Amino acid sequence: MFSFLIQNAHLCDFNHKILLPIIQHINNKTNNHLSNS
């Protein structure tokens, strides 16, 4: 159970550090593209 919590925390950290910036970057690109067209 405790190891699962550690894995879960690591996963959240991974999501926050890597996935969120990528998603935000894609959103920005999409918004810019929509604004320009």
Helices and strands as residue ranges (DSSP letters): H 2-14, I 15-19, H 20-36
